Amino acid sequence: MAGDEVSRDEPGPEVHVLAPDRFAGLAAARVAELVTESIATRGSCRLALSGGSTPAPVYRALGRRDDVDWGAVEVFWSDERFVSPDDPESNFRLADESLLEAVRPRRVEPMPVELGTGEAASAYETALGDEPLDVVLLGLGADGHTASLFPGSPALDETDALVAVTRAPTPPRVRLTLTLRALNEARVVLFLVTGAAKADRVAETLGGAAAGPRLPAARVRPAAGRLVWLVDEAASSRIRRTESA
Ligand code: 6PG
């Protein structure tokens, strides 16, 4: 993977720092590589897409590639807002417009927010089934949230359910999200983070801040899976780099 490797004192996630003008293309290449590895190993890839604004150019670059066997890919979401699918705030709409109009996955499984907060979580658990997700894409909020797991959210303490309803501090407030159990059972989790506004949280999350409750994003540590962070130079500007030997 091109980019400036960030060496670390203790074993931790794989972190790649990418030039901002190459971030979307290189991130798309890494997603394609991980999806293809899953297909080669298991015959299919269960891919969960992140929401927010960061992934859109990555999804567009991914949709332009011709090296992904989308007929073997099942698309899920890491989280969704309780809005209609044509709402500008919808994570389904984001993916539909930037990726799914260009590719034809074997299965597309949006989070069923139309069922309402009483039924959506259990319905998505059923849709997910018993298999872990193969590749999960995540972003990082300026408060250290990821998916729709916000600091202080009771869903952070959920150890059984794979999907939960949460409340965001900003509109749209009511969200559906994969829980830490679902994220940490994934085979690969890939964070996509850009921009100086995230630099402090990236450093805090990757640096393993000793004091205080760990940020939600810092609690994403796949038990048997791989954790990969792709960050641009601005978002990585506060990461402590150990001097290269
Ligand atoms: C969402 C996302 C959320 C997002 C972060 C970063 O539904 O909003 O799942 O976790 O990844 O808030 O958002 P940006 O990419 O817009 O900075």
py3Dmol code that shows the C-alpha trace and the ligand (Angstrom):
import py3Dmol

protein = """\
ATOM      1  CA  MET A   1       0.000   0.000   0.000  1.00  0.00           C
ATOM      2  CA  ALA A   2       1.529   3.329  -1.007  1.00  0.00           C
ATOM      3  CA  GLY A   3       1.628   5.883   1.714  1.00  0.00           C
ATOM      4  CA  ASP A   4       3.669   6.713   4.758  1.00  0.00           C
ATOM      5  CA  GLU A   5       3.660   3.834   7.223  1.00  0.00           C
ATOM      6  CA  VAL A   6       3.245   4.910  10.831  1.00  0.00           C
ATOM      7  CA  SER A   7       5.342   2.701  13.050  1.00  0.00           C
ATOM      8  CA  ARG A   8       3.945   2.072  16.526  1.00  0.00           C
ATOM      9  CA  ASP A   9       5.381   1.162  19.897  1.00  0.00           C
ATOM     10  CA  GLU A  10       2.965  -1.659  20.618  1.00  0.00           C
ATOM     11  CA  PRO A  11       1.176  -4.021  18.268  1.00  0.00           C
ATOM     12  CA  GLY A  12      -1.902  -2.308  17.034  1.00  0.00           C
ATOM     13  CA  PRO A  13      -3.814  -1.481  13.928  1.00  0.00           C
ATOM     14  CA  GLU A  14      -2.273  -1.191  10.504  1.00  0.00           C
ATOM     15  CA  VAL A  15      -2.132   2.555   9.772  1.00  0.00           C
ATOM     16  CA  HIS A  16      -1.493   4.067   6.359  1.00  0.00           C
ATOM     17  CA  VAL A  17      -1.124   7.804   5.781  1.00  0.00           C
ATOM     18  CA  LEU A  18      -2.146   8.841   2.292  1.00  0.00           C
ATOM     19  CA  ALA A  19      -1.774  12.070   0.349  1.00  0.00           C
ATOM     20  CA  PRO A  20      -5.166  13.784   0.278  1.00  0.00           C
ATOM     21  CA  ASP A  21      -5.267  13.947  -3.524  1.00  0.00           C
ATOM     22  CA  ARG A  22      -4.701  10.186  -3.733  1.00  0.00           C
ATOM     23  CA  PHE A  23      -6.837   9.146  -0.774  1.00  0.00           C
ATOM     24  CA  ALA A  24      -9.995   8.171  -2.657  1.00  0.00           C
ATOM     25  CA  GLY A  25      -8.161   6.122  -5.292  1.00  0.00           C
ATOM     26  CA  LEU A  26      -5.856   4.348  -2.850  1.00  0.00           C
ATOM     27  CA  ALA A  27      -8.650   3.679  -0.375  1.00  0.00           C
ATOM     28  CA  ALA A  28     -10.804   2.248  -3.183  1.00  0.00           C
ATOM     29  CA  ALA A  29      -7.892   0.038  -4.218  1.00  0.00           C
ATOM     30  CA  ARG A  30      -7.564  -1.258  -0.645  1.00  0.00           C
ATOM     31  CA  VAL A  31     -11.286  -1.949  -0.359  1.00  0.00           C
ATOM     32  CA  ALA A  32     -11.173  -3.797  -3.697  1.00  0.00           C
ATOM     33  CA  GLU A  33      -8.190  -5.819  -2.463  1.00  0.00           C
ATOM     34  CA  LEU A  34      -9.898  -6.785   0.802  1.00  0.00           C
ATOM     35  CA  VAL A  35     -13.156  -7.689  -0.947  1.00  0.00           C
ATOM     36  CA  THR A  36     -11.267  -9.809  -3.487  1.00  0.00           C
ATOM     37  CA  GLU A  37      -9.303 -11.565  -0.729  1.00  0.00           C
ATOM     38  CA  SER A  38     -12.584 -12.476   0.961  1.00  0.00           C
ATOM     39  CA  ILE A  39     -14.049 -13.829  -2.277  1.00  0.00           C
ATOM     40  CA  ALA A  40     -10.883 -15.836  -2.952  1.00  0.00           C
ATOM     41  CA  THR A  41     -10.970 -17.311   0.550  1.00  0.00           C
ATOM     42  CA  ARG A  42     -14.685 -17.823   1.160  1.00  0.00           C
ATOM     43  CA  GLY A  43     -16.328 -17.481  -2.237  1.00  0.00           C
ATOM     44  CA  SER A  44     -18.127 -14.292  -1.253  1.00  0.00           C
ATOM     45  CA  CYS A  45     -17.743 -11.004   0.616  1.00  0.00           C
ATOM     46  CA  ARG A  46     -20.178  -9.545   3.161  1.00  0.00           C
ATOM     47  CA  LEU A  47     -19.282  -5.839   2.933  1.00  0.00           C
ATOM     48  CA  ALA A  48     -20.725  -3.212   5.292  1.00  0.00           C
ATOM     49  CA  LEU A  49     -20.645   0.372   4.037  1.00  0.00           C
ATOM     50  CA  SER A  50     -20.109   3.424   6.213  1.00  0.00           C
ATOM     51  CA  GLY A  51     -22.109   6.612   6.047  1.00  0.00           C
ATOM     52  CA  GLY A  52     -21.057  10.233   6.409  1.00  0.00           C
ATOM     53  CA  SER A  53     -19.310  12.319   3.745  1.00  0.00           C
ATOM     54  CA  THR A  54     -15.799  10.838   3.731  1.00  0.00           C
ATOM     55  CA  PRO A  55     -16.651   7.631   1.876  1.00  0.00           C
ATOM     56  CA  ALA A  56     -18.429   9.210  -1.138  1.00  0.00           C
ATOM     57  CA  PRO A  57     -15.312   9.801  -3.277  1.00  0.00           C
ATOM     58  CA  VAL A  58     -13.973   6.405  -2.237  1.00  0.00           C
ATOM     59  CA  TYR A  59     -17.230   4.750  -3.345  1.00  0.00           C
ATOM     60  CA  ARG A  60     -17.109   6.603  -6.680  1.00  0.00           C
ATOM     61  CA  ALA A  61     -13.517   5.449  -7.241  1.00  0.00           C
ATOM     62  CA  LEU A  62     -14.504   1.907  -6.221  1.00  0.00           C
ATOM     63  CA  GLY A  63     -17.406   1.950  -8.697  1.00  0.00           C
ATOM     64  CA  ARG A  64     -15.008   2.867 -11.517  1.00  0.00           C
ATOM     65  CA  ARG A  65     -12.751  -0.131 -10.882  1.00  0.00           C
ATOM     66  CA  ASP A  66     -13.164  -3.278 -12.944  1.00  0.00           C
ATOM     67  CA  ASP A  67     -11.395  -5.704 -10.607  1.00  0.00           C
ATOM     68  CA  VAL A  68     -14.193  -6.521  -8.143  1.00  0.00           C
ATOM     69  CA  ASP A  69     -16.507  -9.509  -8.675  1.00  0.00           C
ATOM     70  CA  TRP A  70     -19.640  -7.714  -7.414  1.00  0.00           C
ATOM     71  CA  GLY A  71     -21.693 -10.846  -8.205  1.00  0.00           C
ATOM     72  CA  ALA A  72     -20.058 -12.364  -5.112  1.00  0.00           C
ATOM     73  CA  VAL A  73     -20.582  -9.352  -2.846  1.00  0.00           C
ATOM     74  CA  GLU A  74     -23.396  -8.835  -0.335  1.00  0.00           C
ATOM     75  CA  VAL A  75     -23.733  -5.189   0.707  1.00  0.00           C
ATOM     76  CA  PHE A  76     -24.822  -4.182   4.210  1.00  0.00           C
ATOM     77  CA  TRP A  77     -24.546  -0.916   6.145  1.00  0.00           C
ATOM     78  CA  SER A  78     -22.632  -0.058   9.325  1.00  0.00           C
ATOM     79  CA  ASP A  79     -25.351   2.361  10.360  1.00  0.00           C
ATOM     80  CA  GLU A  80     -28.341   4.334   9.090  1.00  0.00           C
ATOM     81  CA  ARG A  81     -30.440   7.264  10.046  1.00  0.00           C
ATOM     82  CA  PHE A  82     -34.214   6.888  10.562  1.00  0.00           C
ATOM     83  CA  VAL A  83     -35.000   8.880   7.446  1.00  0.00           C
ATOM     84  CA  SER A  84     -36.469   7.930   4.087  1.00  0.00           C
ATOM     85  CA  PRO A  85     -34.098   6.421   1.503  1.00  0.00           C
ATOM     86  CA  ASP A  86     -34.376   9.513  -0.671  1.00  0.00           C
ATOM     87  CA  ASP A  87     -33.483  11.865   2.199  1.00  0.00           C
ATOM     88  CA  PRO A  88     -30.119  13.642   1.695  1.00  0.00           C
ATOM     89  CA  GLU A  89     -29.169  12.375   5.168  1.00  0.00           C
ATOM     90  CA  SER A  90     -29.717   8.733   4.219  1.00  0.00           C
ATOM     91  CA  ASN A  91     -26.621   6.515   4.221  1.00  0.00           C
ATOM     92  CA  PHE A  92     -28.400   4.240   1.764  1.00  0.00           C
ATOM     93  CA  ARG A  93     -28.866   7.188  -0.620  1.00  0.00           C
ATOM     94  CA  LEU A  94     -25.173   8.101  -0.247  1.00  0.00           C
ATOM     95  CA  ALA A  95     -24.081   4.608  -1.282  1.00  0.00           C
ATOM     96  CA  ASP A  96     -26.774   4.268  -3.929  1.00  0.00           C
ATOM     97  CA  GLU A  97     -25.703   7.465  -5.691  1.00  0.00           C
ATOM     98  CA  SER A  98     -21.928   7.020  -5.350  1.00  0.00           C
ATOM     99  CA  LEU A  99     -21.487   3.261  -5.772  1.00  0.00           C
ATOM    100  CA  LEU A 100     -24.575   1.127  -6.313  1.00  0.00           C
ATOM    101  CA  GLU A 101     -25.579   2.920  -9.510  1.00  0.00           C
ATOM    102  CA  ALA A 102     -22.274   1.726 -11.017  1.00  0.00           C
ATOM    103  CA  VAL A 103     -22.091  -1.863  -9.743  1.00  0.00           C
ATOM    104  CA  ARG A 104     -24.464  -4.822  -9.313  1.00  0.00           C
ATOM    105  CA  PRO A 105     -23.812  -6.640  -6.015  1.00  0.00           C
ATOM    106  CA  ARG A 106     -25.377 -10.091  -5.547  1.00  0.00           C
ATOM    107  CA  ARG A 107     -27.330  -8.699  -2.597  1.00  0.00           C
ATOM    108  CA  VAL A 108     -28.033  -5.207  -1.256  1.00  0.00           C
ATOM    109  CA  GLU A 109     -29.426  -5.183   2.293  1.00  0.00           C
ATOM    110  CA  PRO A 110     -30.270  -1.650   3.472  1.00  0.00           C
ATOM    111  CA  MET A 111     -31.009  -1.158   7.168  1.00  0.00           C
ATOM    112  CA  PRO A 112     -34.852  -1.383   7.394  1.00  0.00           C
ATOM    113  CA  VAL A 113     -35.472   1.919   9.165  1.00  0.00           C
ATOM    114  CA  GLU A 114     -38.917   2.059   7.578  1.00  0.00           C
ATOM    115  CA  LEU A 115     -39.916  -0.572  10.185  1.00  0.00           C
ATOM    116  CA  GLY A 116     -39.443   1.974  12.971  1.00  0.00           C
ATOM    117  CA  THR A 117     -37.305   1.824  16.108  1.00  0.00           C
ATOM    118  CA  GLY A 118     -39.254  -1.081  17.575  1.00  0.00           C
ATOM    119  CA  GLU A 119     -38.570  -3.593  14.838  1.00  0.00           C
ATOM    120  CA  ALA A 120     -35.657  -2.394  12.689  1.00  0.00           C
ATOM    121  CA  ALA A 121     -32.848  -3.724  14.890  1.00  0.00           C
ATOM    122  CA  SER A 122     -34.198  -7.273  15.212  1.00  0.00           C
ATOM    123  CA  ALA A 123     -35.084  -7.357  11.522  1.00  0.00           C
ATOM    124  CA  TYR A 124     -31.517  -6.419  10.578  1.00  0.00           C
ATOM    125  CA  GLU A 125     -30.104  -9.000  12.965  1.00  0.00           C
ATOM    126  CA  THR A 126     -32.141 -11.570  11.049  1.00  0.00           C
ATOM    127  CA  ALA A 127     -30.888 -10.216   7.733  1.00  0.00           C
ATOM    128  CA  LEU A 128     -27.277 -10.349   8.959  1.00  0.00           C
ATOM    129  CA  GLY A 129     -27.637 -13.992   9.968  1.00  0.00           C
ATOM    130  CA  ASP A 130     -24.980 -15.876  11.904  1.00  0.00           C
ATOM    131  CA  GLU A 131     -21.953 -15.248   9.711  1.00  0.00           C
ATOM    132  CA  PRO A 132     -19.568 -12.402  10.631  1.00  0.00           C
ATOM    133  CA  LEU A 133     -19.137  -9.522   8.237  1.00  0.00           C
ATOM    134  CA  ASP A 134     -16.043  -9.878   6.085  1.00  0.00           C
ATOM    135  CA  VAL A 135     -15.178  -6.213   5.473  1.00  0.00           C
ATOM    136  CA  VAL A 136     -16.625  -3.324   7.485  1.00  0.00           C
ATOM    137  CA  LEU A 137     -15.983   0.276   6.467  1.00  0.00           C
ATOM    138  CA  LEU A 138     -16.154   2.884   9.235  1.00  0.00           C
ATOM    139  CA  GLY A 139     -15.622   6.607   9.642  1.00  0.00           C
ATOM    140  CA  LEU A 140     -14.620   8.670  12.663  1.00  0.00           C
ATOM    141  CA  GLY A 141     -16.628  11.542  14.037  1.00  0.00           C
ATOM    142  CA  ALA A 142     -14.997  14.619  15.578  1.00  0.00           C
ATOM    143  CA  ASP A 143     -16.256  13.375  18.972  1.00  0.00           C
ATOM    144  CA  GLY A 144     -14.716   9.944  18.475  1.00  0.00           C
ATOM    145  CA  HIS A 145     -17.922   8.191  17.455  1.00  0.00           C
ATOM    146  CA  THR A 146     -17.980   5.565  14.768  1.00  0.00           C
ATOM    147  CA  ALA A 147     -20.955   4.106  12.930  1.00  0.00           C
ATOM    148  CA  SER A 148     -23.691   5.526  15.161  1.00  0.00           C
ATOM    149  CA  LEU A 149     -21.986   4.579  18.428  1.00  0.00           C
ATOM    150  CA  PHE A 150     -21.628   7.923  20.183  1.00  0.00           C
ATOM    151  CA  PRO A 151     -19.751   8.652  23.431  1.00  0.00           C
ATOM    152  CA  GLY A 152     -21.946   7.710  26.371  1.00  0.00           C
ATOM    153  CA  SER A 153     -24.343   5.666  24.259  1.00  0.00           C
ATOM    154  CA  PRO A 154     -25.897   2.721  26.155  1.00  0.00           C
ATOM    155  CA  ALA A 155     -25.397   0.710  22.955  1.00  0.00           C
ATOM    156  CA  LEU A 156     -21.657   0.710  23.737  1.00  0.00           C
ATOM    157  CA  ASP A 157     -22.417  -1.683  26.591  1.00  0.00           C
ATOM    158  CA  GLU A 158     -24.450  -4.035  24.406  1.00  0.00           C
ATOM    159  CA  THR A 159     -22.690  -7.401  24.333  1.00  0.00           C
ATOM    160  CA  ASP A 160     -25.351  -9.616  22.786  1.00  0.00           C
ATOM    161  CA  ALA A 161     -27.223  -7.735  20.060  1.00  0.00           C
ATOM    162  CA  LEU A 162     -25.562  -7.073  16.727  1.00  0.00           C
ATOM    163  CA  VAL A 163     -27.735  -4.057  15.908  1.00  0.00           C
ATOM    164  CA  ALA A 164     -29.081  -1.294  18.128  1.00  0.00           C
ATOM    165  CA  VAL A 165     -31.080   1.930  18.032  1.00  0.00           C
ATOM    166  CA  THR A 166     -29.099   4.909  19.273  1.00  0.00           C
ATOM    167  CA  ARG A 167     -29.523   8.653  19.656  1.00  0.00           C
ATOM    168  CA  ALA A 168     -27.086  11.065  18.020  1.00  0.00           C
ATOM    169  CA  PRO A 169     -26.216  14.466  19.514  1.00  0.00           C
ATOM    170  CA  THR A 170     -26.942  16.047  16.134  1.00  0.00           C
ATOM    171  CA  PRO A 171     -29.807  15.540  13.680  1.00  0.00           C
ATOM    172  CA  PRO A 172     -30.868  13.088  12.390  1.00  0.00           C
ATOM    173  CA  ARG A 173     -30.934  12.045  16.015  1.00  0.00           C
ATOM    174  CA  VAL A 174     -32.398   8.556  15.856  1.00  0.00           C
ATOM    175  CA  ARG A 175     -30.039   6.029  14.297  1.00  0.00           C
ATOM    176  CA  LEU A 176     -29.644   2.300  13.707  1.00  0.00           C
ATOM    177  CA  THR A 177     -26.121   0.957  14.127  1.00  0.00           C
ATOM    178  CA  LEU A 178     -24.026  -2.159  14.239  1.00  0.00           C
ATOM    179  CA  THR A 179     -22.883  -2.713  17.819  1.00  0.00           C
ATOM    180  CA  LEU A 180     -19.310  -3.241  19.017  1.00  0.00           C
ATOM    181  CA  ARG A 181     -20.039  -6.977  19.043  1.00  0.00           C
ATOM    182  CA  ALA A 182     -20.862  -6.920  15.319  1.00  0.00           C
ATOM    183  CA  LEU A 183     -17.870  -4.711  14.523  1.00  0.00           C
ATOM    184  CA  ASN A 184     -15.396  -6.708  16.620  1.00  0.00           C
ATOM    185  CA  GLU A 185     -16.572 -10.017  15.143  1.00  0.00           C
ATOM    186  CA  ALA A 186     -15.792  -8.733  11.641  1.00  0.00           C
ATOM    187  CA  ARG A 187     -12.903 -10.249   9.736  1.00  0.00           C
ATOM    188  CA  VAL A 188     -11.569  -6.847   8.635  1.00  0.00           C
ATOM    189  CA  VAL A 189     -12.485  -3.349   9.820  1.00  0.00           C
ATOM    190  CA  LEU A 190     -11.254  -0.485   7.662  1.00  0.00           C
ATOM    191  CA  PHE A 191     -11.456   3.087   8.988  1.00  0.00           C
ATOM    192  CA  LEU A 192     -11.472   5.853   6.365  1.00  0.00           C
ATOM    193  CA  VAL A 193     -10.616   9.240   7.911  1.00  0.00           C
ATOM    194  CA  THR A 194      -9.650  12.541   6.320  1.00  0.00           C
ATOM    195  CA  GLY A 195      -9.259  16.148   7.391  1.00  0.00           C
ATOM    196  CA  ALA A 196      -7.521  18.144  10.100  1.00  0.00           C
ATOM    197  CA  ALA A 197     -10.734  18.278  12.143  1.00  0.00           C
ATOM    198  CA  LYS A 198     -10.255  14.581  12.950  1.00  0.00           C
ATOM    199  CA  ALA A 199      -6.525  14.796  13.814  1.00  0.00           C
ATOM    200  CA  ASP A 200      -6.946  14.985  17.584  1.00  0.00           C
ATOM    201  CA  ARG A 201      -9.386  12.090  17.685  1.00  0.00           C
ATOM    202  CA  VAL A 202      -7.244   9.985  15.374  1.00  0.00           C
ATOM    203  CA  ALA A 203      -4.269  10.491  17.664  1.00  0.00           C
ATOM    204  CA  GLU A 204      -6.380   9.807  20.754  1.00  0.00           C
ATOM    205  CA  THR A 205      -7.916   6.704  19.229  1.00  0.00           C
ATOM    206  CA  LEU A 206      -4.675   5.261  17.881  1.00  0.00           C
ATOM    207  CA  GLY A 207      -2.556   6.485  20.742  1.00  0.00           C
ATOM    208  CA  GLY A 208      -4.616   4.589  23.272  1.00  0.00           C
ATOM    209  CA  ALA A 209      -5.310   7.571  25.537  1.00  0.00           C
ATOM    210  CA  ALA A 210      -4.704   6.335  29.052  1.00  0.00           C
ATOM    211  CA  ALA A 211      -7.095   8.588  30.905  1.00  0.00           C
ATOM    212  CA  GLY A 212     -10.825   8.566  30.695  1.00  0.00           C
ATOM    213  CA  PRO A 213     -13.273   6.299  28.928  1.00  0.00           C
ATOM    214  CA  ARG A 214     -12.021   5.134  25.608  1.00  0.00           C
ATOM    215  CA  LEU A 215     -13.667   6.700  22.607  1.00  0.00           C
ATOM    216  CA  PRO A 216     -16.172   4.494  20.791  1.00  0.00           C
ATOM    217  CA  ALA A 217     -13.814   4.257  17.797  1.00  0.00           C
ATOM    218  CA  ALA A 218     -11.001   3.106  20.091  1.00  0.00           C
ATOM    219  CA  ARG A 219     -13.168   0.192  21.231  1.00  0.00           C
ATOM    220  CA  VAL A 220     -13.298  -1.229  17.708  1.00  0.00           C
ATOM    221  CA  ARG A 221     -10.669  -3.939  17.961  1.00  0.00           C
ATOM    222  CA  PRO A 222     -11.685  -7.004  15.952  1.00  0.00           C
ATOM    223  CA  ALA A 223     -10.983  -9.993  18.186  1.00  0.00           C
ATOM    224  CA  ALA A 224      -9.731 -12.280  15.449  1.00  0.00           C
ATOM    225  CA  GLY A 225      -9.855  -9.854  12.579  1.00  0.00           C
ATOM    226  CA  ARG A 226      -7.696  -7.167  11.087  1.00  0.00           C
ATOM    227  CA  LEU A 227      -7.946  -3.465  11.885  1.00  0.00           C
ATOM    228  CA  VAL A 228      -6.771  -1.060   9.205  1.00  0.00           C
ATOM    229  CA  TRP A 229      -6.790   2.741   9.318  1.00  0.00           C
ATOM    230  CA  LEU A 230      -6.451   4.775   6.138  1.00  0.00           C
ATOM    231  CA  VAL A 231      -5.947   8.421   7.040  1.00  0.00           C
ATOM    232  CA  ASP A 232      -4.909  11.400   4.992  1.00  0.00           C
ATOM    233  CA  GLU A 233      -1.974  13.612   5.974  1.00  0.00           C
ATOM    234  CA  ALA A 234      -4.145  16.205   7.713  1.00  0.00           C
ATOM    235  CA  ALA A 235      -5.986  13.628   9.812  1.00  0.00           C
ATOM    236  CA  SER A 236      -2.695  11.970  10.759  1.00  0.00           C
ATOM    237  CA  SER A 237      -0.926  15.186  11.766  1.00  0.00           C
ATOM    238  CA  ARG A 238      -1.203  14.535  15.512  1.00  0.00           C
ATOM    239  CA  ILE A 239      -0.178  10.863  15.490  1.00  0.00           C
ATOM    240  CA  ARG A 240       3.044  10.378  17.496  1.00  0.00           C
ATOM    241  CA  ARG A 241       5.567   8.861  15.080  1.00  0.00           C
ATOM    242  CA  THR A 242       8.390   6.800  16.527  1.00  0.00           C
ATOM    243  CA  GLU A 243      11.637   7.628  14.801  1.00  0.00           C
ATOM    244  CA  SER A 244      12.353   5.140  12.068  1.00  0.00           C
ATOM    245  CA  ALA A 245      15.425   3.016  12.860  1.00  0.00           C
TER     246      ALA A 245
END
"""
ligand_1 = """\
17
6PG
C -22.826 8.402 9.859
C -21.530 7.645 9.875
C -20.634 8.269 10.881
C -19.538 8.918 10.084
C -18.747 9.884 10.926
C -17.773 10.676 10.054
O -23.880 7.801 9.664
O -22.728 9.634 9.975
O -21.656 6.344 9.987
O -20.085 7.378 11.818
O -18.670 7.906 9.575
O -19.663 10.786 11.529
O -18.546 11.410 9.141
P -17.838 12.243 7.966
O -17.235 11.219 7.047
O -18.970 12.996 7.324
O -16.806 13.123 8.614
"""
view = py3Dmol.view(width=600, height=400)
view.addModel(protein, "pdb")
view.setStyle({"model": 0}, {"cartoon": {"style": "trace"}})
view.addModel(ligand_1, "xyz")
view.setStyle({"model": 1}, {"stick": {}})
view.zoomTo()
view.show()
